[in-house]
Amino acid sequence: MAHDHTHVQQFFGARAAEWDSRFPDDGPAYAAAVADLRPRPGGAVLDAGCGTGRALPALRDAVGPAGTVLGVDLTAAMLDAAVRAGRHRSGRLVRADVAVLPVRDGALDAVFAAGLIAHLPQPAEGLAELARVVRPGGRLALFHPIGRAALAARQSRVVTEDDLRAEPNLRPLLTGSGWRLESYVDEETRFLALAVRQD
């Protein structure tokens, strides 16, 4: 199903050039989340909604020179910013919708997705597409460098019970999309939900 992504592209396109300078201290949090994802050396990993590619160097370090790193984003300006930052040297960048990935079934070992789920027009469909491209037993990291409450405060809003990232909402959403939630952390300085692709 096609979706109108104009709002997402306008939002991120207008902020792409300054994105990294707005959040200059997030690098260690990204590296720690990639370490928790545990991509295997020589494996194939996807950064879904990669933005400016901040996770790509850590993903490349994890899989090594024999591994495959793919960064996919909907917004051309974000991918351009990733190239300017030199992160294209850590993985292949592709402009695509994560709900319709140009990747064959079961081709990947792991998916890293920073801040992605809130921007999916149909979260269940998007997560199911991520499951499609990951082998059974492969892993998914839904990550944000700050927790839900801190993010809400940054955006001048309050956390509500219907937040997709709340564990009682996220667990069945993942299960219905082909994933099993393995661990869940929502702290001031970190949000990380790790899931395993079901058989």
Buried (B, 14 or more C-beta within 10 A) or exposed (E): EEBEBEEBBEEBBEBBBEBBEEBEEBBEBBBBBBEBBEBBEEBBBBBBBBBBBBBBBBBBBBBEEEBBBBBBBBBEBBBBBBEEBEBBEBBEBBBBBBBEBEBEEBBBBBBBBBBBBEBBBEBBBBBBBBBBBBBEEBBBBBBBBBBBBBBBBEEEEEBEEEBBBBEEBBBEBBBEBBBBBEEBBBEEEBBBBBBBBEE
